Amino acid sequence: MMPLTIARTGEENSIKKVGGKEETRQFLARLGFVAGTHITIIAEISGNMIVNIKESRVAISREMAAKIMV
């Protein structure tokens, strides 16, 4: 397992675990970041990430991405 921040752009990964406080995990779950979901990094801009998850593009901060283990 590694944090999403280390994953390569364009490479599909599977979410293994979402960490952080309960409210953070719930927020990410509402966006589709749950264990078993496939995720691809589309771009990294100023440390923030644009990811493709469940056929949608979502922008998340580097801090949020660090809580997502792939």
Secondary structure as GFF3:
##gff-version 3
##sequence-region A 1 70
A	DSSP	three_ten_helix	4	6	.	.	.	ID=ss1
A	DSSP	beta_strand	12	14	.	.	.	ID=ss2
A	DSSP	beta_strand	17	18	.	.	.	ID=ss3
A	DSSP	alpha_helix	22	31	.	.	.	ID=ss4
A	DSSP	beta_strand	38	45	.	.	.	ID=ss5
A	DSSP	beta_strand	48	53	.	.	.	ID=ss6
A	DSSP	beta_strand	56	60	.	.	.	ID=ss7
A	DSSP	alpha_helix	62	66	.	.	.	ID=ss8
A	DSSP	beta_strand	68	69	.	.	.	ID=ss9
###
